[in-house]
Amino acid sequence: MLALLLALPASRADDTPKEGAKKPPGQEQYQALLKDFNTKQREIMAQIPKTQGEEQQRVFQKYNSLSREYAEKFYKLAEDDPKGPAAADALFWVMQNGTGSPVFSKAADKVTALVGELPLADLSRRLNGVRRSGPALADAVLKRAEKDENDPASGDLLAWVATNRGGSPAVEKAVDRLIEKYPDHAALEQVCQALGRGGSPESVATLKHILDKSGKPAVKAAAALALGRNLVSQTDDLGDKPEEADKAVAEAERYLKTAAEQLGPGDTPQHKQVDQELKTLKSLKSLRVGKEAPEITGADLDGKEFKLSDYRGKVVLLDFWGNW
């Protein structure tokens, strides 16, 4: 239940109405609409533990549709008063919560136009809640980061493009720029994780560049871990090339040990990942294509003891099975 709730879209915490001085009319409308949405969202969430089966699925669907329904209301608020104090708030709310709504792409277009106007720190803060958009917005954010490259906040804009936007040429450019100008930025840890799932020569080269360029232990550990995992995954494809496989295993071990050294003592998820990869690597030294199979002993169907080595030189099929 908790996993399902966490997977559902929800209003951003920084959109919670705040008490304080009297706000302009447009801002009051925005806060009232936001309060109404949050109230209805809580009401639906309260129904979930009380239902089950198909009825519970209908409640989940109602929960999901609520954000799309209110996205249209927030978009209308911005459209009715495009220069008003709440227009940007309403548009970014749609970007953060209204994925799948009919107005999402329209809001994305308007937000893209705002990228060049908003103060850099304000833009960075608002983008933190945006997880999906098209290439146009990523391109606009990259250009803004390049324009104001001397502002420290430009690093956060680069990080947003590099870690959240797929399918745009801006991603690669943002990664390269982030490495050169902000090699210790925390977002590079996420970049390393993404590159580690690739395995292309370009990804490997970028990871090595991050490892060499950054002076931050956490970033260096992420780069070394990604490189190690990448090499471990390659070994099964090198069964008919034992020398290359041995070289890949040795190099993977070197990177994984580097990751462990950079992390130091601890019990974080990253520590556990490094430990797991090192265990996998240990088995790969003997258990992989081209290596001698370890000894196996057992009893045949007649109860006669045998050893795998008794059949050395013969073709052997091992069938591991069981029934319950």
Secondary structure, DSSP 8 states (H G I E B T S, - for coil): -HHHHHHS----GGGS----S---HHHHHHHHHHHHHHHHHHHHHHHGGG--HHHHHHHHHHHHHHHHHHHHHHHHHHHHSTTSTTHHHHHHHHHHH-TTSTTHHHHHHHHHHHTTTS-HHHHHHHHTT-----HHHHHHHHHHHHHTTTSTTHHHHHHHHHHH--S-HHHHHHHHHHHHH-TT-THHHHHHHHHHTT--HHHHHHHHHHHHH---HHHHHHHHHHHHHHHHHHGGGGTT-HHHHHHHHHHHHHHHHHHHHHH-S--SHHHHHHHHHHHHHHHHTTSSTTS-----EEE-TTS-EEEGGGGTTS----------
